[in-house]
Amino acid sequence: MVEGERGHFTQITLKPLVTLRDPADAARAEALHHHAHDACFIANSLNFPVSFVPRFVSR
């Protein structure tokens, strides 16, 4: 941050950890995350990029 100036975000990267029962559902879960991101009111209201990098684990 530049001294004497207000700070601001330039980008956000979300890194959710998603637990799946079936590892075969990872592709579907990623597609749903993309759809949710595209429809997100907050992400669409910001004037900087919001990206996400989901990580999928199985239990």
Secondary structure, 3 states (H helix, E strand, C coil): CCCCCCCCCCCEEECCEEEECCHHHHHHHHHHHHHHHHHCHHHHHCCCCEEECCEEEEC
